[in-house]
């Protein structure tokens, strides 16, 4: 949980904001702060909330770190119950965002930052992209010799097939049958890779032990319970590299296709504090906000964010692996209808079938 409060001050707003934007600011002073449901940890939020409260010190923010699917199931269960629930949702459960976009469940708010964002940033009315986070390969650098460290999905399949004894039960990833984040990531990745991707997955499927969260994957790789993680969220590994013992972990942007999770952001139509929520969304999408998003370990995608101020930018990753090798995991409505069939096929591939 992260929270800050103080007496009101008059914030300095960008000159391109509409003349009546001050009405939103004034209305926020009478609201009860913000509750944010997300699949992000406190350390991801701290720089963002610090920067936001420098502008709006009277808005107290409470963040709950939940799994991508739990963000939505909890909010859906609470919505309309009269209980205090989320004013803002943030997650990588892109099947849910596609559904909300189709059903109009988010507040149709047009941010004044929209025109300064790339086209993918606003896939549906009221739904925005907060960050564009890469999914990477992670490995135990102490246990896996350089010659066996995968550089991509294909190289992992090749290495594991050549040495099943070493890799059996030692590969992990998000279980797409049990995790919304994993479902979205693997659905799009295998859509791009096609039959060759499914063939490779069936080869290593019996060697994989699925997880539902990135943090445990990296901890188990560090202890040697796993050797390799595939399609692991970068925001879980990058901070870990800088912590004590981080040198035991290595990572690579997959050279045959780096999935980039477009992390969804929206204000529920029934939000109790809509004005405060609008201010927060606008800040997250702004140049300053995106810079703070990057300082929190996520990947900003605005072109005017200085790479020197953050770990990575979307543009820097594209330059590193090639734009043609980025797999954008977005908000395709087809995933809604395909999800059940995909989960069945995924489960079969995990068994080598």
C-alpha positions as CSV (number, residue, x, y, z in Angstrom):
1,X,0.0,0.0,0.0
2,X,1.3,3.5,-0.9
3,X,-0.5,6.7,0.3
4,X,0.3,10.4,0.5
5,X,-1.9,13.3,1.6
6,X,-1.3,17.0,2.1
7,X,-3.0,20.4,1.8
8,X,-4.1,21.5,-1.7
9,X,-1.9,23.5,-3.9
10,X,-2.6,24.8,-7.4
11,X,-0.9,22.4,-9.8
12,X,0.8,23.7,-13.0
13,X,-0.9,22.1,-15.9
14,X,0.3,21.6,-19.5
15,X,-0.7,24.4,-21.8
16,X,-2.4,22.1,-24.2
17,X,-4.9,20.9,-21.5
18,X,-8.4,22.3,-22.1
19,X,-9.4,25.6,-20.5
20,X,-12.0,23.9,-18.2
21,X,-9.6,21.2,-16.9
22,X,-9.4,23.1,-13.7
23,X,-13.0,22.0,-12.9
24,X,-11.8,18.4,-12.7
25,X,-9.0,19.5,-10.4
26,X,-11.4,21.4,-8.1
27,X,-13.9,18.5,-8.1
28,X,-11.2,16.1,-7.0
29,X,-10.6,18.0,-3.8
30,X,-14.1,16.9,-2.6
31,X,-13.5,13.2,-3.3
32,X,-12.1,10.4,-1.1
33,X,-8.9,9.6,-2.8
34,X,-8.2,6.6,-5.1
35,X,-8.2,2.9,-4.8
36,X,-6.2,1.2,-7.6
37,X,-6.4,-2.5,-8.3
38,X,-3.3,-3.6,-10.4
39,X,-0.9,-6.5,-11.0
40,X,2.0,-4.2,-9.9
41,X,4.0,-4.1,-6.7
42,X,4.5,-1.2,-4.4
43,X,8.0,-0.6,-5.8
44,X,6.5,-0.2,-9.2
45,X,4.0,2.4,-7.9
46,X,6.2,4.4,-5.6
47,X,7.9,6.8,-8.1
48,X,4.6,7.2,-9.9
49,X,2.6,8.2,-6.8
50,X,5.4,10.4,-5.5
51,X,5.4,12.4,-8.8
52,X,1.6,12.5,-8.9
53,X,1.3,13.8,-5.3
54,X,3.8,16.6,-6.1
55,X,1.0,17.9,-8.3
56,X,-2.1,16.7,-6.4
57,X,-1.0,16.3,-2.7
58,X,-4.6,16.1,-1.5
59,X,-5.3,12.8,-3.3
60,X,-4.6,9.8,-1.1
61,X,-3.8,6.7,-3.2
62,X,-4.2,3.1,-2.1
63,X,-2.8,0.4,-4.4
64,X,-3.6,-3.3,-4.2
65,X,-1.2,-5.8,-5.8
66,X,-3.3,-8.5,-7.3
67,X,-2.9,-11.0,-10.1
68,X,-4.1,-9.9,-13.5
69,X,-7.2,-12.0,-13.4
70,X,-7.9,-11.2,-9.8
71,X,-7.9,-7.5,-10.6
72,X,-11.0,-8.1,-12.6
73,X,-12.7,-10.9,-10.8
74,X,-12.5,-8.9,-7.5
75,X,-13.8,-5.7,-9.1
76,X,-16.6,-7.5,-11.0
77,X,-17.7,-9.1,-7.7
78,X,-17.7,-5.8,-5.8
79,X,-19.1,-3.6,-8.5
80,X,-22.7,-2.6,-7.7
81,X,-22.4,-4.1,-4.2
82,X,-22.1,-0.7,-2.4
83,X,-18.7,-1.7,-1.1
84,X,-15.6,0.5,-1.6
85,X,-13.9,-0.9,-4.7
86,X,-11.5,0.2,-7.4
87,X,-11.5,3.6,-9.0
88,X,-8.8,2.5,-11.5
89,X,-8.0,-0.9,-12.9
90,X,-4.5,-1.8,-14.3
91,X,-3.6,-5.2,-15.6
92,X,-2.2,-7.4,-18.4
93,X,-5.5,-9.4,-18.6
94,X,-6.1,-8.3,-22.1
95,X,-9.0,-10.6,-22.7
96,X,-10.8,-8.7,-20.0
97,X,-10.0,-5.3,-21.6
98,X,-11.3,-6.5,-24.9
99,X,-14.5,-7.6,-23.3
100,X,-14.8,-4.3,-21.4
101,X,-14.2,-2.4,-24.6
102,X,-16.9,-4.3,-26.4
103,X,-19.4,-3.8,-23.5
104,X,-18.5,-0.2,-22.6
105,X,-17.7,-1.0,-19.0
106,X,-15.1,1.7,-18.6
107,X,-15.7,5.4,-18.3
108,X,-15.5,6.9,-21.8
109,X,-12.9,9.5,-20.8
110,X,-10.9,11.2,-23.5
111,X,-7.5,12.2,-22.0
112,X,-5.9,15.4,-23.2
113,X,-2.7,13.3,-23.6
114,X,-4.2,11.0,-26.3
115,X,-3.0,13.0,-29.3
116,X,0.6,12.8,-28.0
117,X,0.5,9.0,-27.8
118,X,1.1,6.3,-30.4
119,X,-2.0,4.7,-32.1
120,X,-2.0,1.6,-29.9
121,X,-2.3,3.6,-26.7
122,X,-6.1,4.0,-26.8
123,X,-7.6,0.7,-28.2
124,X,-11.2,1.3,-27.0
125,X,-13.0,4.4,-25.6
126,X,-11.8,4.9,-22.0
127,X,-9.2,2.2,-22.2
128,X,-5.6,3.2,-22.4
129,X,-2.2,1.5,-22.4
130,X,-0.1,2.3,-19.3
131,X,3.1,0.6,-20.3
132,X,4.6,-1.7,-23.0
133,X,6.4,-4.3,-21.1
134,X,8.6,-7.0,-22.7
135,X,8.4,-10.7,-21.8
136,X,11.9,-12.1,-21.6
137,X,13.8,-15.3,-21.2
138,X,15.4,-15.7,-17.7
139,X,17.9,-18.2,-16.6
140,X,20.2,-19.3,-13.7
141,X,23.6,-18.0,-14.9
142,X,25.5,-20.1,-12.3
143,X,23.9,-23.4,-13.3
144,X,23.4,-23.0,-17.1
145,X,26.6,-22.9,-19.2
146,X,26.8,-20.2,-21.8
147,X,26.4,-22.6,-24.6
148,X,23.0,-23.7,-23.2
149,X,21.6,-20.3,-22.4
150,X,18.7,-19.7,-24.8
151,X,18.5,-16.6,-26.9
152,X,14.9,-17.2,-28.0
153,X,12.1,-19.7,-28.1
154,X,13.6,-21.7,-30.9
155,X,17.0,-21.9,-29.2
156,X,15.4,-23.1,-26.0
157,X,13.5,-25.8,-27.8
158,X,16.7,-26.9,-29.5
159,X,18.8,-26.9,-26.3
160,X,16.1,-28.8,-24.3
161,X,15.5,-31.4,-27.0
162,X,19.2,-32.1,-27.1
163,X,19.5,-32.5,-23.3
164,X,16.2,-33.6,-21.8
165,X,17.8,-34.8,-18.6
166,X,19.0,-31.3,-17.8
167,X,15.9,-29.4,-18.7
168,X,13.1,-31.8,-17.6
169,X,11.0,-30.1,-15.0
170,X,13.4,-27.1,-15.1
171,X,11.5,-24.8,-17.4
172,X,8.8,-22.5,-16.3
173,X,6.4,-19.9,-17.8
174,X,3.0,-18.5,-17.1
175,X,0.4,-21.2,-17.2
176,X,-1.9,-20.0,-20.0
177,X,-4.7,-22.3,-18.8
178,X,-4.7,-20.7,-15.3
179,X,-3.5,-17.2,-15.7
180,X,-5.1,-14.3,-17.7
181,X,-1.7,-12.7,-18.3
182,X,-0.2,-15.9,-19.6
183,X,-3.3,-16.5,-21.7
184,X,-3.0,-13.2,-23.5
185,X,0.8,-13.5,-23.9
186,X,0.9,-17.0,-25.3
187,X,-2.3,-16.6,-27.3
188,X,-0.7,-13.8,-29.3
189,X,2.8,-15.3,-29.4
190,X,1.5,-18.6,-30.8
191,X,-0.8,-16.8,-33.2
192,X,2.3,-15.2,-34.7
193,X,4.5,-18.3,-34.6
194,X,1.8,-20.6,-36.0
195,X,2.3,-24.3,-36.4
196,X,6.1,-24.1,-35.8
197,X,5.4,-22.5,-32.4
198,X,2.9,-25.1,-31.4
199,X,5.3,-27.9,-32.6
200,X,8.1,-26.4,-30.4
201,X,5.8,-26.0,-27.4
202,X,4.7,-29.7,-27.7
203,X,8.4,-30.6,-27.6
204,X,9.2,-28.8,-24.4
205,X,5.7,-28.9,-22.9
206,X,6.3,-32.0,-20.7
207,X,9.4,-30.3,-19.3
208,X,7.5,-27.1,-18.3
209,X,6.1,-26.4,-14.8
210,X,3.7,-23.6,-15.1
211,X,3.3,-20.7,-12.6
212,X,0.8,-17.9,-12.2
213,X,3.1,-15.1,-11.1
214,X,6.5,-13.8,-12.3
215,X,8.0,-13.2,-8.9
216,X,8.0,-16.9,-7.9
217,X,9.4,-17.9,-11.3
218,X,12.5,-15.7,-10.8
219,X,13.0,-16.8,-7.1
220,X,12.9,-20.4,-8.1
221,X,15.3,-19.8,-11.0
222,X,17.7,-18.1,-8.6
223,X,17.5,-21.1,-6.2
224,X,18.0,-23.6,-9.0
225,X,14.6,-25.2,-8.8
226,X,14.2,-24.0,-12.4
227,X,16.9,-23.3,-14.9
228,X,15.0,-21.2,-17.4
229,X,11.9,-19.1,-17.6
230,X,10.3,-18.3,-21.0
231,X,7.9,-15.3,-21.5
232,X,8.6,-14.0,-18.0
233,X,7.4,-10.4,-17.4
234,X,10.4,-8.0,-17.5
235,X,9.1,-5.9,-14.6
236,X,9.6,-8.9,-12.3
237,X,13.2,-9.7,-13.4
238,X,14.7,-6.2,-14.0
239,X,14.5,-5.0,-10.3
240,X,15.7,-8.4,-9.1
241,X,18.9,-8.1,-11.1
242,X,19.9,-5.1,-8.9
243,X,19.2,-6.8,-5.6
244,X,21.7,-8.9,-3.6
245,X,22.3,-12.1,-5.4
246,X,20.9,-10.7,-8.6
247,X,24.1,-11.6,-10.5
248,X,23.0,-15.2,-10.4
249,X,20.2,-14.4,-12.9
250,X,20.5,-13.6,-16.5
251,X,18.0,-12.6,-19.2
252,X,17.6,-12.2,-22.9
253,X,15.1,-10.4,-25.2
254,X,14.0,-13.4,-27.4
255,X,15.7,-12.9,-30.7
256,X,12.9,-14.8,-32.6
257,X,10.0,-12.7,-31.2
258,X,9.9,-10.6,-28.0
259,X,6.3,-10.4,-26.7
260,X,5.4,-6.9,-25.5
261,X,2.5,-6.8,-23.1
262,X,0.4,-3.7,-23.5
263,X,-0.7,-3.2,-20.0
264,X,-4.3,-1.9,-19.9
265,X,-5.6,1.0,-17.8
266,X,-9.2,2.2,-17.3
267,X,-11.7,3.9,-15.0
268,X,-14.8,1.9,-14.2
269,X,-18.0,3.7,-15.2
270,X,-19.2,3.4,-11.6
271,X,-16.0,4.8,-10.0
272,X,-16.7,6.6,-6.8
273,X,-14.0,9.2,-7.4
274,X,-14.0,9.8,-11.1
275,X,-12.3,13.2,-11.1
276,X,-9.3,12.0,-9.1
277,X,-9.2,9.0,-11.4
278,X,-9.1,11.2,-14.5
279,X,-6.2,13.2,-13.0
280,X,-4.3,10.0,-12.3
281,X,-4.9,8.6,-15.8
282,X,-3.7,11.8,-17.4
283,X,-0.6,11.8,-15.3
284,X,0.2,8.2,-16.1
285,X,-0.1,9.1,-19.8
286,X,1.9,12.3,-19.6
287,X,5.6,12.7,-20.3
288,X,6.4,13.1,-16.7
289,X,4.2,10.3,-15.6
290,X,5.6,7.9,-18.2
291,X,9.1,8.8,-17.0
292,X,8.0,7.8,-13.5
293,X,6.4,4.7,-14.8
294,X,9.8,3.8,-16.2
295,X,11.6,4.6,-12.9
296,X,9.2,2.1,-11.3
297,X,10.5,-0.7,-13.6
298,X,7.8,-0.7,-16.3
299,X,8.5,0.3,-19.9
300,X,7.3,3.7,-21.1
301,X,6.2,4.0,-24.7
302,X,6.0,7.8,-25.2
303,X,8.7,8.9,-27.7
304,X,9.6,12.0,-25.5
305,X,10.7,9.9,-22.5
306,X,14.5,10.0,-22.1
307,X,16.0,6.6,-22.1
308,X,18.8,7.7,-19.8
309,X,16.1,8.4,-17.1
310,X,14.6,4.9,-17.1
311,X,15.8,1.3,-17.5
312,X,14.3,0.7,-21.0
313,X,11.9,2.4,-23.4
314,X,9.7,0.7,-25.9
315,X,11.6,2.4,-28.7
316,X,15.0,1.2,-27.3
317,X,13.8,-2.4,-27.1
318,X,12.5,-2.2,-30.7
319,X,15.9,-0.9,-31.8
320,X,17.6,-3.7,-30.0
321,X,15.6,-6.7,-31.3
322,X,14.1,-5.1,-34.4
323,X,10.6,-3.8,-34.7
324,X,9.8,-6.8,-36.8
325,X,10.7,-9.0,-33.9
326,X,8.3,-7.4,-31.4
327,X,5.0,-9.2,-30.8
328,X,2.5,-6.7,-29.5
329,X,0.1,-8.4,-27.0
330,X,-2.8,-6.1,-27.4
331,X,-6.6,-6.2,-27.0
332,X,-7.8,-8.4,-29.8
333,X,-11.5,-9.2,-29.4
334,X,-10.9,-12.7,-31.0
335,X,-9.2,-13.8,-27.7
336,X,-12.6,-13.7,-26.0
337,X,-14.0,-16.4,-28.3
338,X,-10.8,-18.3,-28.6
339,X,-9.8,-18.5,-24.9
340,X,-11.5,-21.8,-24.0
341,X,-10.3,-23.6,-27.1
342,X,-6.8,-22.2,-26.7
343,X,-6.6,-23.3,-23.0
344,X,-7.5,-26.9,-24.1
345,X,-4.9,-26.9,-26.8
346,X,-2.3,-25.4,-24.4
347,X,-3.0,-28.1,-21.8
348,X,-2.6,-30.8,-24.5
349,X,0.7,-29.2,-25.6
350,X,2.0,-29.3,-22.0
351,X,1.5,-33.0,-22.1
352,X,3.3,-33.2,-25.4
353,X,0.1,-33.8,-27.5
